[in-house]
Amino acid sequence: MITVPSEETRIERDLLGAKEVPAESYYGIHTVRALENFQISAHKVGENLPFIRALAQVKKASAQTNLKFSQISAEISEAIQQACDQLIAQPEQWSSAFPLDVYQGGAGTSINMNCNEVIANIALEQLGLGKGSYSHIHPNDHVNKSQSTNDVYPTALRLAVYYSLDELLAPLRGIIDSLHAKAVEFQPVVKMGRTQLQDAVPMTLGQEFRAFATLLKEDLKLIDNTRQLLLEVNLGATAIGTGVNTPKGYACEAVQALKEITGLPLIGAEDYVEATSDCGVFIILSSTLKRLAVKLSKICNDLRLLSSGPRTGLAEIRLPELQAGSSIMPAKINPVIPEVVNQIAFKVIGNDLTVTMAAEAGQLQLNVMEPVIAVSINESIDLLRHALETLDAKCIQGIQANEQACYDAVMRSVGIVTLLDPILGHAKCDEIGKQCIAENKTIQQVVLEQNLLTQAQLDQIFAFENLVSEVQSGQSGLAQVS
């Protein structure tokens, strides 16, 4: 069967034969076949702009290195590099040229060929040639020279994730600062601390919010440190890590070129065969994202508990009122922002399991499951970024303290008997606490009834400075991170 182009198509050929390709498209036959094969989700590769940028940076570094080793001509190298520069500078303008589904088989080969075709056709246009004129600049023979999907895709993925984490760390710093600000604001508010949901000992609301900030500050450091592992790349490994079809010394020069293009302190892998099949860095990184999700969820659980009520719960804080809470119960307001962040945390935790299973599923010299690793990591980063921004702006910044409710809970609590322990002894305090619970009395009432202490002594013992203790860590607990 002879395939004939129309005014709206051009004919391209691959190992399976000829096929019509949209005449004005920058992608080619490999992309068209992948579009036919993978209609899985509503998400396209072109939506991930950091990834498009990273792919172009890898291709530019390769074009420079191929020229250095006389693998391609200066004219072709320059045309490829200029095409890459367009993708690097404005990836959003080229999003539609990367229409593939994010879920696909082939270990990313379809994505790599999509990129090769787009760069080749941009370069051809720059030379005044028509799209598909691959005898001049070919997607495989020139754009993909000295490369394989198996070193291009992992390298670009590492770069893209590194860039995307910048967009996560910024709102993480922001919410830490907001929690610190609330810690300062709430420092004078005495309240009851609780363990196992039971009264423990007094603290301040400021201490509680400072602990929230510290929780997240630890993750800020961990994620930032962990992402440095992404800077070890296998560019130059080609198919399985042996560097087949590359000149001697190519890998070192390619990584150096990429380092200069990105401005990042990239290094080549210690063992390129190992690096080509191993996805361990994504297990570690995904675990840090899961840890952040778990901590965010814990904070949101606490916010929902602390704001519960408003009459029959703890009601120690008031969250911003954002929307009506019920279609049947009048005057009901729900903690909708902490609730949605809880749900995001569950999804991130699930994505971590996906990454773990996909990293384990590689066999021999390649892990073909990297596309789903990319999808899961990118989704977790994106969800967490939006969760942090939303929780900060629509919840944390607007929280108010219910100071009187906090103080009243402390003074009617049995837990403050702990402050009498050094004076009256543990056994006696057990008796006092048990009597308070049985007779629904306060600690002060029972102590005065038994003439154990005077009112003046109780006032001194339960003064603010005695109710609230502070462990000195040698660090400024209220220092901001930005």
ABEGO torsion letter per residue (X at the ends): XBBBBBAABBBBBBAAEBBBBBAABABBAAAAAAAAABBABABBAAABAAAAAAAAAAAAAAAAAAAAAGABBAAAAAAAAAAAAAAAABAAAAAAABABBABBBGGGAAAAAAAAAAAAAAAAAAAGBBBGBAAABBAAAAAABGBBAAAAAAAAAAAAAAAAAAAAAAAAAAAAAAAAAAAAAAAABBBBBBBGGBBBBBBBAAAAAAAAAAAAAAAAAAAAAAAAAAABBABGAEAAGAGBGBBBGAAAAAAAAAAAAAGBBBBBBABAAAAAABAAAAAAAAAAAAAAAAAAAAAAAAAAAAABOAAABAGABBBBBABBABAABBGBBBBAAAAAAAAAAAAAAAAAAAAAAAAAABBEABBAAAAAAAAAAAAAAAAAAAAAAAAAAAAAAABBBBAAAAAAAAAABAAAAAAAAAAAEAAAAAAAAAAAAAAGBBAAAAAAAAGABBAAAAAAAABAAAABBBBBAGBBAABBAX
